[in-house]
Amino acid sequence: MNDKDVIIAIDALGGDRAPEEIVAGACAAAKSFGCRILLVGDEARVKPLLQREGNPLNVSTVHAPGVVAMDEAPTAAVRRGAETSMGKTVDLVREGLAHAAYSAGNSGAFLATAQIRLRTLPGIARPGFATAWPAIRGPMLLVDAGANVDCKPEWLVQFALMGTAYSRAVLGVADPKVGLLSVGEEETKGNALTFEAFPLLAAAPINFIGNVEGRDLLLGEADVVVCDGFVGNVALKTAEGTSEYIFTLLREAIQKSTRAKIGAALLRPQFRAVRKRMDHREHGGAPVLGVRGICIVGHGRADAHTVHSAVRMALRAVRQDLVGSIARMLEPPASAQASS
């Protein structure tokens, strides 16, 4: 599908920096990629910002004045439905009026709305958040990054199947290696969840390489790492904090001497390249894997740069038929179908 034919629905009121940064990022993406963008929100707030950005011809508005608060219960947000910018954004995908949906708002509400309005794919008990990490050997996908804080072993298998499909279709990894996040590489290490999940993953139609540890998230061999959402979200936030901490220490060290400042000036292009690689804004957000539509949840602090990256991610997912790729990955083997 040509990018100009793709329609991305964006929740203009979702996120700590909405609607200003959301509108700015959406307009920048529309100019960069040529796709059509639907900004969903209170038109009295959105249209003046759209005018400030030059009113790109491929950006239009859809009126939905309600806002889902960041601390609002997901069930309450779902009940309010299309009166909210978030609910209407998902409904546009459900109605076939958009190919993908993005929101930087309440992630729990967005997950619940997507799950109920779009429904899950056959064979999926719970959708999962997938986050791409800048690992040393290339992008590493972590599933689940916070959608399900308590998981059953079979859900981890579903995460592995969906993560494998995403890694192949969107990240371009031919045969993704899948690891199970645990406290040791040995099969005997872990908790009740990892003990029960290990043999299920070993029997699944994936390239399972066994347990991986926290240090392996960025330094290891795995292309996809699965875990429950509680552990995954803690790992994700720890990595984000560590990145900010390292660059803060570097800035402090550089300011201590003239020699350090000169050296830093010479290395500025390299520093910028490293920072860009570690910047979570470059990835745009986390796809909600397992629902019947492309939905991307953004960081609550999403700025224009983040939104621009999210649109790029959504376009790639649409071009590669992400939902179809996952559905095919979940189909039982031909031998199993024949025997049944």
Protein Blocks (a to p, Z undefined) as FASTA:
>chain_A
ZZklpccdddfkgcjkbcklmmmmmmmmmmmnopacddeddfklmmmmmmmnopaakbcc
dddfbccdfkbcfklmmmnmmmbmklmmmmmmmnopafbdcdfbdfklmmmmmmmmnopa
ehiabdcdddddddfkbccddddehlambdcfklmmmmmmmmmmmmmmmnopabacdddd
dfbfbfkgccfklmmmmmmmmmpccddebjadfklmmmmmbfbdcddfklmmmmmmmmmm
mmmmmmmmmmmmmmmpmklmmmmmmmmmmmmmmmmmmmmklnopacdehiacddddddfk
lcfklmmmmmmmmmmmmmnommlmmmmmmpccfklmmmZZ
